[in-house]
């Protein structure tokens, strides 16, 4: 891509504005135009401009896809969040915002559980922290497979890697759902608490 993504954080808000531009000077001009049109308080306070790393962006495939499209269309602009299904869109800073400046922050985190020798008991767990994820996994495993007496690894993962049909899991995270990711017969993914999960799943 010929353009880069910058996150601009103002003292007026902890939520960054995500900007797409050819360089940091252009990103600054995009932000100033955006602030003058849509958020004067944010622009009137000190702010910092920071480019994102490739690793950070790879963990956000919907933003990466939107950036590639905006680069093809030669857009220097602001990214807006359109929801978990549609992801992000970049528009010129002087245009009316089509969505939110950022997605909601979830108190629920996503964890992957990996076992050494039993892929059937690998899982994606949604919990408030690592110990909570461990507890949910053990309860689920005991109900569906029997006592969990084998070692397993718990890894915090980016919720932005949940794409396609699994994007709806992020909506459920935003609503505070905790449990195990389960694909129901209609190909829809749901976060199911182990306590209400049938033992045959």
Buried (B, 14 or more C-beta within 10 A) or exposed (E): EEBBBBBBBBEBBEBBBBBBBBEBEBBBBBBBBBBEBBBEEBBEEEBEBEBBEEEBBEBBBBBBEBBEEBBEEEBBBBBBBBEBEEBBBBBEBEEEBEBEBBBEEBEBBBBBBEBEEEEEBEBBBBBEEBEBBBBBBBBBBBBBEEEBEEEBEBEEBEBBBBBEEBBBBBBBBBEEBBBBBBEEEEEEBBBBBBEEBEEEE
